[in-house]
Amino acid sequence: MPRRLLLLLVVLSACHEAPPFSGETCGREVGRVAPVWQRPAFDVLVVLDRSPSMAEHTSGVAAFARTTATVLETLAGGVPDLHLAVVTSDLDAGDAGAFQGGARCGLDGAFLRARELTAGGVGGNFPDGLDDALACLYDVPLSTSPVSQPLGAAVRALDGSRPGNAGFRRDDAVLLVVVVTASDDATAAPAGGLADVAALVAQLETHVVDRRLLVVASIAPSQAPRLASIDLPERTSMTDVDAADWSDALTWLAELPRIPLLGYCVGAELDLDRETPGFQVNCANRVVDAAGATVAPLPWCDAPDVDLARPCLHPFTPDEAACPGGGASFTVSLGDERLPIPLYVELRCEVACD
C-alpha cells in the first residue's frame, strides 16, 4: 500500500456551529473548523570544512552522507519536503557561499529537492537514488586554506549575494544549518579579528519568520568554544567530529515534526443512517486559509477518480476507544502539496434526525 501522510484535525468548540434551519432541532447544518498540522518542510544547509585539517575526516563525511540518506528515508511518513544545499567554509576561495555540486552531481538546479510521494517512492531533482545524490554533494575537495569560516559561509549563502542560490529558502520551512568542521568557527570581522557569534546567528535569524524555525547542529571538536556558544535554546546541538557516528546532528529531522497524539472526533449526530455500517454523512468540505478563503476543495479520498496527490478527506471511522458514545475519528491527506499556513479544514455537515 502506498504510504500517505495523514494529518490529524482538532475539532474546535461549538461556537463555530451554524444556526439551525427554521428553528428545527434536526436536519440542520453544522459547521466545524479544524486547523491542519502539516509536517514541516526542511531547508537543510550543510556547511563542510574543506581545510587541510579535514583530511583525516573524509571517511566520516562520506559516512555522514549515507547516514543522512538513511535518516531521511526512515522518518515516520517518509522523506519530508526537503531542500538540501552544500556550501564550504572556505570564504577566501571562489566558493564564498555558493552552493556546491549541483551540476557536478547531475541535479536539476543548484540544490537538492526531495519529497515522499503519495503514490510511493521519493520524487526529486536528482538522476539516481537519494543516497547517491548526497554522496556526490558531500564529496568536496580539500583546499589549501587553513581557515574555516562556517558561520560566515552560512550567512553568505543566504544573504542574496549569490543569485545561483535563489529558491532554496522558504518562509514556512525549518532552516537547519549543519556545520561539519575539524576546528571551530573563525569567521573574520570586516574590521579585523573574529566576527561576533551572536551577530552571525542574528543574521541567520533574519531568514526565518519565527526564531524556533532556526536550528544549528555542529559536528566539531569537543573544544570548539565559538560554536558551543550559539544561543538557540533547544535548537542547537554539538556532536564530536572524532565520534564514529554523527547521526545525532540529524535528530532534529525526527524531533521537530512531532504532534501530540490526541483524539480527533466528530459527533454521532452526523451519522444519517445508523443502521448501515460506518458513518453515512452529507458534508461539504474544503481547505481554507486564516481569512476563510478557499485554498482547495476537499473531496472524499475514496470517491471515484479522486486525485490522491491533492488534498482529500478520509471517510469518518467509528472509533469507540478514542471517540466514545458513537463518535468517529477522521483524518485528511494533503497529498504531495505544500499549502499556505496557517491552514484549516472546514466541514459543513447535515445533522441527523432521531
Secondary structure as GFF3:
##gff-version 3
##sequence-region A 1 354
A	DSSP	beta_strand	6	8	.	.	.	ID=ss1
A	DSSP	three_ten_helix	14	16	.	.	.	ID=ss2
A	DSSP	three_ten_helix	21	23	.	.	.	ID=ss3
A	DSSP	beta_strand	29	35	.	.	.	ID=ss4
A	DSSP	beta_strand	41	48	.	.	.	ID=ss5
A	DSSP	three_ten_helix	52	57	.	.	.	ID=ss6
A	DSSP	alpha_helix	58	74	.	.	.	ID=ss7
A	DSSP	beta_strand	82	88	.	.	.	ID=ss8
A	DSSP	beta_strand	112	116	.	.	.	ID=ss9
A	DSSP	beta_strand	122	124	.	.	.	ID=ss10
A	DSSP	alpha_helix	130	137	.	.	.	ID=ss11
A	DSSP	alpha_helix	150	158	.	.	.	ID=ss12
A	DSSP	three_ten_helix	163	165	.	.	.	ID=ss13
A	DSSP	beta_strand	173	180	.	.	.	ID=ss14
A	DSSP	alpha_helix	197	205	.	.	.	ID=ss15
A	DSSP	three_ten_helix	211	213	.	.	.	ID=ss16
A	DSSP	beta_strand	214	220	.	.	.	ID=ss17
A	DSSP	alpha_helix	225	228	.	.	.	ID=ss18
A	DSSP	beta_strand	236	240	.	.	.	ID=ss19
A	DSSP	three_ten_helix	247	250	.	.	.	ID=ss20
A	DSSP	alpha_helix	251	255	.	.	.	ID=ss21
A	DSSP	beta_strand	265	266	.	.	.	ID=ss22
A	DSSP	three_ten_helix	268	270	.	.	.	ID=ss23
A	DSSP	beta_strand	283	289	.	.	.	ID=ss24
A	DSSP	beta_strand	294	297	.	.	.	ID=ss25
A	DSSP	beta_strand	312	313	.	.	.	ID=ss26
A	DSSP	beta_strand	317	318	.	.	.	ID=ss27
A	DSSP	beta_strand	328	329	.	.	.	ID=ss28
A	DSSP	beta_strand	331	333	.	.	.	ID=ss29
A	DSSP	beta_strand	343	350	.	.	.	ID=ss30
###
